[in-house]
Amino acid sequence: MPSIDPQVVSRSAAALDAYGPDLGYTHYAVVRRLPIALGGVAAVAGLAFAARLPLLRRALGRLRKPGDGPSAEQRARSWFVVRFVARAGGGRPHRSVRG
């Protein structure tokens, strides 16, 4: 899942002494079936390609306006799981799952 999050987290951590120089951050998407993974990769690659071409970028911009998003009903039907894994001082990983 390519995004800017790792760069933002790294820059923020570098600006705050509380995190220290060894802070690392990454994220992954986990899927259970290969066709879903391949479809996700193709969709992200297609959007990245379209965003580089002015005509397609304008067309993409018309699909969703800033502030648009799912309705309250759509959000109520949706779900996701977040798994946090942390290591302190090179020790064993500590896991936390939220959803």
Order of alpha helices (4+ residues) and beta strands (2+ residues): alpha-alpha-alpha-alpha-beta-beta
